[in-house]
Amino acid sequence: MVERQSPMASGADPQSASPIEARSSSTDAQIQAGNPASSNNRQPRSPAQHNLNRHNRPARARRAYAAIDLGTNNCRLLIAKPAGDSFVVVDAFSRVVRLGEGLAGEGKLSQQAMDRAVAALSVCADKLKRRNVVLARSVATEACRRASNGEEFIERVRRETGIMLDIISAEEEARLAVLGCHILLEPGQGPALIFDIGGGSTELVLIDTDGRAPEIRDWVSVPYGVVSLTESVDVDASSSESRIAGYEKMRATALESFREFAKRLPHKDGDSYRMLGTSGTVTTLASLHLKLPCYNRSAIDGLIVPAQSMRDISQELGAMHVDERRDVPCIGKERADLVIAGCAILEAILDIWPAERLGVADRGIREGILRGLMAANSVPKSTNGRKAKGNGRSRSRNRSGNRGRGRTPKKS
C-alpha cells in the first residue's frame, strides 16, 4: 500500500538539549545578489550590510532568498519567496558534479571535479543575479571537509563566481536536513529517525516530536555516502553472484559504521518505528516502487512506502550489472554506478531501525537553509499586531563541531 503524507506541524520538548530553532550563521548572506564578485579584491557584503537601508528594501513577501548546497555528488540551488509560514520556489537548479570523485583514494579534490563544480556554481551565480536575490547562504559539505585542498577550492569559487561557500560541520548539515524535511514525518508518539544519504557522508538524526518543534536527541555522521562507499569497497561485477557479494560487503561496511550509534537507539514495538529519508537514493527507489517512467517530484515528496519494498528493489538492483541499471527508468547513466552504495546504506539503516514504513522527502538542506534565513529576517510583531521596532539583521553565528557523539572509527 502506498500513502502520501501531508505536511504537518511538528513540536519540540523544551527540556531537550538540542532544539532545531531556525538559526543563521556567519555565511547566511555572503553573496551580494546581483553583483557576484565584481572585483576580485572586493569582499561580498556582510549580513548586516544587506539590511542597512530597511526603508528602501522590498516588502518581505517580495524578497527572494537563495540556498546553495554543494555536496560530494551534486550542486543544488533553490530560490524562493516567503509565503505565510512557508515559501514559494521561484527557481531551482541541480547538476551532478561529482566533486568528491577520487577523494577516497587521493585525499584531495581533483582538477576535473573542481572544474565541474565551478561551472555549476557559475550557473547558480547567474541565477542569483537574474532573480534579484537579497539574501543567500551557500554551504559545502563532506567533500570539502575531508579534502586537503578544500579551502583552496573555496577561495577559487569566491574568486571566479563571487559565491562564498561555508564548509559546514557534520552537525550543522544534519540540523539543516532535519529543519528542511521534518514536516513530512508521519505523526506518532516517541522518537523518530531522519536520515540523509549524501555523496560523501550519511547523517542519522534521532528526534522527538512531542512539542512545538522537533528536538534532536542524538545524531551521527559517518564518512560513507554513495560516492565514498563506492570508492571504498571493491566489487567484482563479473557475475550476478559476485555482484550480490559485493553489495552485501557494502551493506556490512555501512552497518559497522553505524554500530555505536545503534547501541544508543531505543527499542520499540515493530509498528511504532517512524522513519523519514531525504536523498537521491530514497527518491529513486520510491520512483521505482511506483513504476514511474520518469522522475516526478510531486508524486514522490511526502510519499510513504513499505520498507520491505525498498529492500526488495535494493537487492534486485544489487544483482544487476551497471549496464542493466542504466536502462532502468529514474536511474539512468548518472546514477547507475552509485545507486548500489545508496541501497546498501539504506538497508543498513533499516537493519538498526526496523521501520515497517518509510517516508520519502525530496527536500532537505536547501529548504532548511531557506527556512532559517526567512525566520531570522522576519519582522516580529508586537502584541497589538503592529510591527515591532528592530534592525532586521541576521544573527551571525559560526558553526563548528565534530561528527557527533556516535562518531564511528576511521576507515582502515
N, C-alpha and C positions, 0 to 999 in steps of 0.2 A: 504494500500500500504506500502511495506517495501522498504526502501532505505538504501544505505550504504554511509557513509561519508568518503571521502578520507582525509588523513592528510593535513592540510592547515597551512599556516603561519599566525599567529595572531600578532596584533600590540598593541602598548601602547600609551597613551596620556601622554606626558612628564609633563603635569601640574597636573596629578593625584597625590594623596598623598601617595599611597602605590604600587609602582612598583613591579612586580614579577620578579626581576632580579635574576639570578642564584647566590644564596648566600650559603656560607658554614657556619658551626657552629663549636663550640669547640669540637664537637664529630664527625666531618667528617671522622676522621681517628683514632679512638680509639681502633681499633683492629690491632694487629700486625699479618697480614695474614701469615699463615703457622706456627705460633708459639703461639697459643692461651693459655695464662696463663701457661707458662712452670713452673712458680713458683708462689705460692700464694702470695709471698711478692714482686713480680715483676709487676710493672705497665706497661700497653701497651704503645708503643711509641706515642709521640705526632704527629700531622700533619706535623710539621716542620721536625721532626726526620725522617719521611718517605722519605723526599726529600733531605737529606743532600748530598747524593752521586748521583748527577744528571747524571754523565758521565757513571756510571755503570748500571743505570736502563734501562729497555727495552724502545723501542720507544713507544710513546703514543698509537699508533694504536694496540700495542700488550699487553698493560696493561689491567688487569682485575679489575673492580670496583664492589663493592657489596653494597646492601642496605637491611637492615632487618627492618621489620615493625612488632612489637609485639603489636597487638591490644587486645581489650577486648575479642574477639572471636577467632581470627586467628593469627598464626605466619607465616610470609611470608618472603621469601628470593629471591632476584634477583641478579644474577651475569652477568655482561655484559662487552663488549669491545667497545670502540669508533669506529664509522664508519661514517665518514663525520660529518654532523651536528646531527647525531642520534647515535644509538648504536645497537649492535647485542647481543642478550641474549645467553649466553653460558651455564647457569644452572639456575634452579629455584626450589623452594620448598615451599609448603604450607601445613599447618596442622591445623585443628580445635583444639584449646586447651582450649577454654572457661575459660580464665584467670579470667574474671570478674564474673564467676558463684557464686551467693550468695552475691555478693558485695553490692547490693542494700539494703539487709537486715542487713548484718553483719558489713559493713563498712570497711572490710579488705579482703585481698586475702586468700582463703582457702589453706590448705596444699596440698590437692589433685590438685587444679588448678595450684599452683606453680610448683608442680612436673611435671605436663603435659607440662607446658611451658618450664621448664628447659630441659626436654627430647627433645623437638622440637628444642630448641636453640643449644643443643649439636650436633644435625644433621647439623644445619647451620654452626657451628664452624668447623666441619669436612670438609664440602664442601668448606669453605673459604681456608682451608689449602690445599686441593687437587687441587683447581683451581688457586693457587698462586695469590690470590688477593693482590694487592698492596695498595689499599685504600678502606675503608669501612666506612659506617655510620649506626648505629643501633639506632632505636628510639622506645620508648614505649609511649602509648597514654593514653586514658581516664581511663582505669582500674588502672594504676599505679599513675595517677594524683590524683585519688579520694581515693585510699586505704590508710589506716593509716599505713600499713606496706609496702608501695610501695618502699621506699628507702631500707629497709632491703632485699626485694626481689631483687632489682637491685644489691646489694652487693653480694647476693648469686649467681646470674647469673655470675657476674665477677669472683667469686672465683671458680666456678665449670666448666665454659665454656671458660673463657677468654674474653667474649664479654662484652663490656662496653655500656650498654644501656643508652641513653639520654632520660629522661622524658621530652618530648617537650610540649610547651604550645598549647592550642587550636588554637591560631592564626597561629603558625608555622605549625600545622597539616593541617589547611585549605590552607595555602600558598603552601605547598608541593603537596597537592592533585591537586590544580589548575595547578601548574607547570608541573605535570605529565600527565595531560589529556586534557588540553585546546586545543591542536592541533586538537582534534576531534570535536570541536564545529562547528556547522553549520555557514557558512558565513552569514553576515547580518549586519544591522545597529542598533546602540543603545546597551544598556546594555544586558547582558545575565546572567543567573543563573546557577552556577555549584554547585552540592551538592554531599555529601559523607555520606551515611548512614552506620555508623560503628556498632560495638558491644555495646559500652558504650556511644556514643555520635553521633550527626549528625551535620555536618557543612554545612552551606549555604553561598555561596560567590557570590556577585553581581560584575560582572566585565565589563569593557569597552574593546572593541577590535578594536578601531579606529586607533591605532598607531602601532608601531613596535612590541610591546609585550603587553600582557594583563595587565590591571591595575585594582587593587581591589578598588572598590568604597565603598563597605560595606560588612560586614560579621557577622555571628553569629554562635555560637556553643551551642547547647542545650544538656543537660545530658540524652538524650534518644536515644539509639541505639536498635538494635534487642534484645540484652540480657537485658539491663536495663529496657526497656519498658515492655518486657515480665514479668520481675520480679516485676514490679511496679503496674501492672494492673491485678486484679483477673478476670479470665474468666471462666464462668460456661460452660463446654463443654458437658453438658448432652443432649442438643438438638440443632438442626440447628438454631432455633430462638435465643437461649441463646448465641450461638457462634457468631452469627451476632451482637447481642447486645454488646458482649464483644469486638468485632472488632471495632465497632463504638465508644466505650469508649476509646480504644487505639488511634483511629484517632483523637478524640476530645482532648485527652491529648496532643498529638503531636502538634495539631493545636494551642492550647493555649500557648504552649511553643514558638511558632513562632510569637505570636501576636504582640509584639513590633517591631520586625524586619519587619513584613508585613506592618506596618504603614509607614515605610520608603521606601518601594519599589515603583518605578514609575509605573504609569498606562499606558498601551499600548493598541494598537489595537489587536484584538483577534489573528490575524495570525502573529504577529511580536514578540511574546514571544519566545526567544530561551532558550533552557534548555539542560544540559548535566549531566547525573548521573553516578557516579562511586561507585559501591558497589556490594556485592553479591546479594542483593535484585534485583537491576535492571537487572543484567546479568541473574539471574534465571528467572525472568519474561519475559525477551526477548527470552530466550530459549523456554519457554512455548508458547510464541506468534508464534514462528517459528515451534512449534511442533517437536522439536528435540528429538530424542530418548536418547541422552546423551549430555552433555555439549561439545560445540565446540567453542573454543575461536576465531578462525579465522572467524566464522560466526557471532559472537556477537560483537566483539570490533570494534566500528565505525558504528554499526547499528543504523538506525533511525526508530522509530516505532510510530504509533499513540498513543497519550496519553490515549485515550479512551479505547484502547485495554488493556493497562496496568491497568487501573481502573477496567475493567471487570474481568480480571484474578485475580486481588487482591480480589475483592468481592466474587468471586467464591471460592477462597481458604479460605477466612474468614469463609465461611459457612461449610467447611469440618471439619470432626474430624481429629485429628492428625494422627490416623492410616491410614486414607484415603490419607493424604498428603504424607505419607512415600512411597506410591506406585506411586506417580506422578514422571515421568521422570525429571531429573535435580534437584529434591529436595532431596529425599532420607531421610535416618534416621537422618543425622547430622543437616539438616536444617528444618525438619518437624515442630518442635515446635517453631522455631524462625522466620520463614519466614513471619508469620502473622503480627508481630510487624513491620517488614520492609515494608510490604504492606501498613499498616496503616500510617506510616511515609511518604511514597511516596505519598499517596493520600492527606495527609495534605499539602505537598509541592505543589502539583498541585492545591490545593484549593487557595493558596496565589499567585501562579504564573501560571495562567491557560494556559499553552502552549498547542498547538494542537499536537505537535510532541515532542518526547523525544529522545535525543541522548544517546547512551549507550557506556560506556567505561569500558573495562576490564584492567584498568591501573589506577595509582593514586600515592600514597605516595612513593612507592618504585621507580617508574620511575622519580618522582620529585627529589628524593634524588640523583639518578644517574646523572640526568642532571646537578644538582648543583655541584656534585663532579667533573664531567668531565669539566664543564665550568670553575670552579675555578682552575683546574690544567692543563688547556690547555696552550700551549706555544704561546704567542702573536707574531704576525708577524710585522715587520717594514714596512714602506711604500714602500720599494723597493723589498718586497717579501721575504726577508731573515728573519730568526728567530731573534727576538729581545732578548737582554740580560735580564735576570731576574732570580730570585731564585726559581721560580716554586712552591712556597709554597702556601698552602691554607690560606686564610684569616680567622682567627678564630674569632668567634663571639658568645657570649652567647645569647640565645633566652629566653625571658620570657614574660609573659603578661597575661591579663585576657581573658575572653571569647569573648570580643568584645563589640562594642557599643550597640549591641542588646541583651545583656545578659538577660536571662529570669529569673523569680523568681525561687527560690529553691523549690523543691518539698516539699509538706506538709507531 
